[in-house]
Amino acid sequence: DVQLQASGGGLVQPGGSLRLSCSASGIIFSRYSMAWYRQEPEKEREGVSCAARSGGWTYTADSMKGRFSIARDSAKSTVFLQMNSLEPEDTAVYYCAAVRFRRYSSRDYSSRCFTVGYDYWGRGTLVTVSS
């Protein structure tokens, strides 16, 4: 079975940092591009950051650029989301997702990594930013 296990969420004060992890099993990690999304209560899910399978190309949504960054560790089959300078508006459930790289060309994926059809989704980890 394929599993994407997200962890690292929790309660943090405004201005603080968290690093989320998403550990993948049941897939050949190097063959998948990875992404992080988040969803606030009663709002639509939004893309946060994505990384091509090689890890050489990454993208972070404009509203989070400079504060959030994505990285992948192929040896651990894990993708990370480093979140700094957290704000109350960052409170959400954060999800990781995986898509087999062959489904999309590099150009296609890099142009719309938040709107491609991901093959697998993790359960999410809750991040609460509050004083």
MARTORMI-762503 format. One line per field, with one value per residue: x, y, z of N, C-alpha, C in turn; residue in one letter. Coordinates in Angstrom, 2 decimals, m for minus. Atoms other than C-alpha are relative to their C-alpha. Example, Ala and Ser with C-alpha at 12.3 -4.5 7.8 and 13.67 -1.06 7.14 Angstrom:
n_east <- c(0.89|m0.82) $
n_north <- c(m1.19|m1.19) $
n_up <- c(0.00|m0.06) $
ca_east <- c(12.30|13.67) $
ca_north <- c(m4.50|m1.06) $
ca_up <- c(7.80|7.14) $
c_east <- c(0.90|m0.77) $
c_north <- c(1.20|1.09) $
c_up <- c(0.00|0.73) $
code <- c(A|S) $
This chain:
n_east <- c(0.83|m0.70|0.33|m0.70|0.23|m0.43|m0.20|m0.71|0.90|0.17|0.31|m1.19|0.32|m0.32|m1.43|m0.74|m0.33|0.29|m0.38|0.86|m0.60|0.92|m0.75|0.70|m0.29|0.78|m0.30|m1.41|0.07|m0.70|0.83|1.17|m0.07|0.71|0.54|0.71|1.19|0.60|1.43|0.55|1.41|1.01|m0.62|m0.51|m1.40|m0.89|m1.35|m1.02|m1.32|m0.16|m1.37|m0.12|m0.53|m1.43|m0.26|m0.71|0.96|1.02|0.82|0.82|1.02|m0.48|0.37|m0.83|m1.40|m0.85|0.25|0.11|m0.82|0.16|m1.22|0.23|m1.12|0.29|m0.48|1.01|1.31|0.72|0.02|0.14|0.46|m0.50|0.88|m0.54|0.80|1.39|1.05|1.28|0.67|m0.58|0.68|0.67|m0.50|m0.96|0.00|m0.99|0.54|m1.03|0.42|m1.06|m0.54|0.22|1.33|m0.07|m1.34|m0.60|0.51|1.40|0.05|m0.55|0.88|1.28|m0.17|1.10|1.24|m0.07|0.73|m0.91|0.40|0.16|0.10|m0.13|1.14|m0.08|m0.45|0.57|m0.88|0.75|m0.86|0.79|m0.68) $
n_north <- c(m1.19|m1.28|m0.88|m1.27|m0.29|m1.35|m0.23|m1.21|m1.08|m0.28|m1.36|m0.85|m1.42|m0.83|m0.25|1.23|0.86|1.43|0.76|1.15|1.11|0.93|1.21|0.81|1.43|0.69|m0.57|m0.32|m1.44|m0.77|m0.07|m0.82|m1.39|m0.13|m1.33|m0.29|m0.83|m0.23|m0.31|m0.63|0.36|m0.60|m0.60|0.96|0.38|m0.82|0.50|m0.68|0.14|1.25|0.34|1.03|1.24|m0.11|m0.98|m1.13|m1.08|m0.17|m1.20|m0.32|m1.00|m1.37|m0.52|0.66|m0.04|m0.70|0.52|1.45|0.64|1.45|0.75|1.43|0.87|1.25|1.12|0.26|m0.03|m0.99|m1.39|m0.89|m1.37|m0.88|m1.16|m1.01|m1.22|0.44|m0.97|0.67|0.37|1.26|1.09|0.86|1.37|0.07|1.31|0.24|0.73|0.56|0.33|0.67|m1.04|0.26|m0.43|m1.36|m0.42|m0.92|m1.34|m0.06|0.02|m1.25|m1.13|0.09|1.11|0.07|0.40|1.34|1.00|0.77|1.40|0.39|m1.07|0.37|m0.35|m1.37|m0.30|m1.29|m1.07|m1.08|m1.12|m0.80|m0.38) $
n_up <- c(0.00|0.02|m1.11|m0.20|m1.41|m0.35|m1.43|m0.34|m0.32|m1.42|m0.39|0.00|m0.15|1.17|0.15|m0.21|1.13|m0.06|1.17|0.25|0.73|0.66|0.30|0.99|0.07|1.02|1.31|0.25|m0.27|1.03|1.19|m0.29|m0.41|m1.27|m0.28|m1.24|0.08|m1.31|0.05|m1.20|m0.17|0.87|1.17|0.96|m0.13|0.83|0.14|m0.80|0.58|0.72|0.37|1.01|m0.57|m0.23|m1.03|0.56|0.24|m1.03|0.12|m1.16|0.33|m0.23|m1.32|m1.00|0.43|m0.94|m1.34|0.08|1.02|0.10|0.29|m0.04|m0.34|0.67|m0.80|m1.02|0.65|m0.79|0.45|m1.13|0.19|m1.05|m0.10|m0.91|m0.17|0.11|m0.30|m0.29|1.26|0.47|m0.68|0.99|0.12|1.10|0.65|1.04|1.13|0.90|1.37|0.76|0.86|1.42|0.41|0.51|0.39|m0.96|0.28|m0.43|m1.47|m0.55|0.31|m0.70|m0.94|m0.96|0.62|0.58|m0.76|m0.83|m0.12|m1.40|m0.98|m1.39|m0.84|m0.48|m1.35|m0.36|m0.49|m0.63|m0.35|m0.93|m1.23) $
ca_east <- c(0.00|1.07|1.25|2.16|2.56|2.65|3.93|5.41|2.32|1.39|0.79|3.28|3.32|3.25|6.73|7.73|8.89|7.89|9.22|6.72|7.74|6.00|7.37|6.45|6.22|5.04|6.36|9.73|10.21|12.59|9.90|7.46|7.14|5.86|3.79|2.38|m1.11|m3.06|m6.71|m8.21|m11.62|m14.41|m11.96|m10.69|m7.43|m4.52|m1.11|1.83|4.97|6.03|9.22|10.01|11.22|14.86|14.48|16.28|13.15|10.92|8.18|6.47|3.26|3.84|2.03|4.42|7.60|10.45|8.88|8.24|10.51|10.30|13.06|13.25|15.53|15.55|17.51|14.68|11.84|10.73|9.70|9.91|8.21|10.16|7.88|9.31|7.78|4.47|1.32|m2.14|m3.34|m1.10|m3.31|m4.54|m4.27|m1.25|m1.27|1.42|0.79|2.71|2.43|4.38|6.70|5.95|2.37|3.49|6.39|8.83|7.56|3.94|4.57|6.66|4.02|1.12|2.31|m0.68|m3.29|m2.01|m3.75|m1.83|m1.87|m1.61|m2.46|m1.47|m3.88|m2.63|m1.12|m2.66|m0.69|m2.08|m0.46|m1.70|m0.47) $
ca_north <- c(0.00|3.53|5.80|9.44|10.14|13.82|14.93|17.87|19.99|21.57|24.79|27.58|31.26|33.93|34.47|30.93|28.11|24.54|21.89|19.46|16.05|13.73|10.23|8.13|4.37|1.95|4.09|4.63|8.10|9.24|8.70|11.09|14.84|16.07|18.95|20.50|21.93|23.40|23.85|26.24|25.54|26.24|27.26|25.60|23.75|25.83|24.91|25.78|24.39|21.74|19.98|18.07|14.53|15.47|18.18|20.52|22.52|23.83|26.39|28.12|30.10|33.84|34.52|32.20|32.79|33.84|32.21|28.64|26.28|22.70|20.14|16.43|13.75|10.82|8.62|8.94|9.09|12.23|15.70|18.59|21.93|24.48|27.23|30.37|33.62|31.90|34.00|33.20|33.09|30.06|28.00|25.07|21.36|20.71|17.84|16.29|14.78|12.72|12.42|10.04|12.18|10.46|11.69|15.22|16.72|18.78|21.91|21.06|20.25|23.34|25.55|24.25|22.06|22.96|21.96|18.61|15.47|14.02|10.25|10.03|12.22|12.08|12.55|15.94|17.49|20.42|23.61|26.17|29.57|31.38|33.24) $
ca_up <- c(0.00|m0.71|2.29|2.66|6.34|7.21|10.59|12.41|12.87|16.15|18.00|17.43|18.32|15.63|14.27|15.07|12.83|12.10|9.80|8.38|7.12|4.70|4.63|1.60|1.49|m1.16|m4.01|m5.64|m4.26|m6.97|m9.58|m7.99|m7.85|m4.51|m3.25|m0.12|0.10|2.94|3.77|6.27|7.76|5.28|2.59|m0.54|m0.54|m1.81|m3.10|m0.89|m2.46|m4.96|m5.95|m9.09|m8.63|m8.90|m6.31|m8.66|m9.36|m6.62|m6.41|m3.52|m3.81|m3.93|m0.67|1.15|m0.78|1.41|4.46|3.32|1.43|0.25|0.18|m0.44|0.90|m1.47|0.91|3.43|0.88|2.64|1.59|4.01|4.34|6.33|7.57|9.13|10.35|10.81|10.95|12.34|8.72|8.18|10.48|8.41|7.83|5.65|3.18|1.05|m2.35|m4.90|m8.67|m10.89|m12.93|m16.22|m16.18|m16.98|m18.88|m16.85|m18.57|m17.88|m14.24|m13.62|m15.19|m13.14|m10.32|m8.14|m10.68|m11.92|m10.81|m7.90|m7.55|m3.78|m0.83|2.79|5.68|6.73|9.79|11.65|12.10|14.52|14.80|17.85|20.88) $
c_east <- c(0.87|m0.46|0.86|m0.35|0.56|0.10|0.70|m0.89|m0.11|m0.37|1.29|m0.45|0.29|1.48|0.86|0.21|m0.45|0.58|m0.90|0.76|m1.10|0.82|m0.81|0.44|m0.89|0.17|1.52|0.09|0.60|m0.80|m1.22|0.38|m0.93|m0.49|m0.61|m1.18|m0.45|m1.48|m0.44|m1.47|m0.91|0.60|0.50|1.47|0.85|1.40|0.98|1.35|0.09|1.45|m0.02|0.76|1.49|0.33|0.71|m0.89|m1.01|m0.75|m0.80|m0.96|0.47|m0.27|0.86|1.48|0.82|m0.19|m0.01|0.96|m0.17|1.34|m0.32|1.29|m0.31|0.42|m1.03|m1.41|m0.92|0.09|m0.32|m0.60|0.49|m0.83|0.56|m0.94|m1.49|m0.97|m1.28|m0.72|0.57|m0.65|m0.83|0.45|0.87|0.07|1.18|m0.64|1.14|m0.60|1.17|0.48|m0.32|m1.37|0.03|1.43|0.53|m0.57|m1.43|m0.08|0.47|m0.89|m1.30|0.01|m1.13|m1.30|0.08|m0.76|0.94|m0.55|m0.32|0.01|0.20|m1.21|0.05|0.48|m0.42|1.08|m0.88|0.97|m0.81|0.84|m0.84) $
c_north <- c(1.25|0.83|1.25|0.46|1.37|0.14|1.33|1.19|0.21|1.45|0.80|1.45|0.75|0.38|m1.23|m0.80|m1.43|m0.63|m1.22|m1.05|m0.83|m1.20|m0.89|m1.45|m0.64|0.57|0.12|1.52|0.84|0.13|0.90|1.45|0.17|1.42|0.05|0.90|0.30|0.35|0.55|m0.40|0.79|0.75|m1.09|m0.30|0.87|m0.60|0.85|m0.04|m1.33|m0.18|m1.10|m1.19|0.07|0.90|1.23|1.18|0.00|1.29|0.17|1.11|1.39|0.49|m0.58|0.02|0.83|m0.45|m1.52|m0.52|m1.50|m0.63|m1.47|m0.73|m1.38|m1.22|m0.40|m0.04|0.99|1.37|0.86|1.32|0.81|1.27|0.94|1.20|m0.29|1.07|m0.75|m0.47|m1.29|m1.21|m0.79|m1.43|m0.06|m1.43|m0.10|m0.87|m0.43|m0.29|m0.62|0.95|m0.21|0.47|1.39|0.30|0.96|1.41|0.13|0.06|1.31|1.19|m0.03|m1.08|m0.10|m0.48|m1.34|m0.97|m0.89|m1.42|m0.38|1.23|m0.57|0.48|1.41|0.11|1.44|0.93|1.11|1.07|0.96|0.33|m0.41) $
c_up <- c(0.00|1.19|m0.05|1.41|0.33|1.51|0.22|0.31|1.50|0.22|0.07|0.11|m1.29|m0.02|0.15|m1.27|0.28|m1.25|m0.09|m0.79|m0.63|m0.45|m0.93|0.08|m1.06|m1.39|m0.14|0.00|m1.12|m1.28|0.18|0.29|1.19|0.21|1.39|m0.32|1.43|m0.19|1.35|0.11|m0.93|m1.18|m0.94|0.28|m0.92|m0.02|0.79|m0.70|m0.72|m0.43|m1.04|0.57|0.29|1.17|m0.51|m0.29|1.12|m0.24|1.27|m0.38|0.44|1.41|1.12|m0.34|0.95|1.44|0.01|m1.07|0.07|m0.30|0.07|0.29|m0.58|0.81|1.06|m0.58|0.71|m0.67|1.21|m0.42|1.19|m0.01|1.06|0.06|m0.13|0.50|0.33|m1.26|m0.60|0.69|m1.00|0.22|m1.24|m0.51|m0.96|m1.08|m0.91|m1.35|m0.73|m1.09|m1.47|m0.48|m0.62|m0.43|1.06|m0.17|0.51|1.52|0.59|m0.27|0.80|1.06|1.01|m0.61|m0.72|0.88|0.79|0.22|1.44|0.90|1.40|0.78|0.53|1.43|0.31|0.54|0.55|0.44|0.86|1.22|1.22) $
code <- c(D|V|Q|L|Q|A|S|G|G|G|L|V|Q|P|G|G|S|L|R|L|S|C|S|A|S|G|I|I|F|S|R|Y|S|M|A|W|Y|R|Q|E|P|E|K|E|R|E|G|V|S|C|A|A|R|S|G|G|W|T|Y|T|A|D|S|M|K|G|R|F|S|I|A|R|D|S|A|K|S|T|V|F|L|Q|M|N|S|L|E|P|E|D|T|A|V|Y|Y|C|A|A|V|R|F|R|R|Y|S|S|R|D|Y|S|S|R|C|F|T|V|G|Y|D|Y|W|G|R|G|T|L|V|T|V|S|S) $
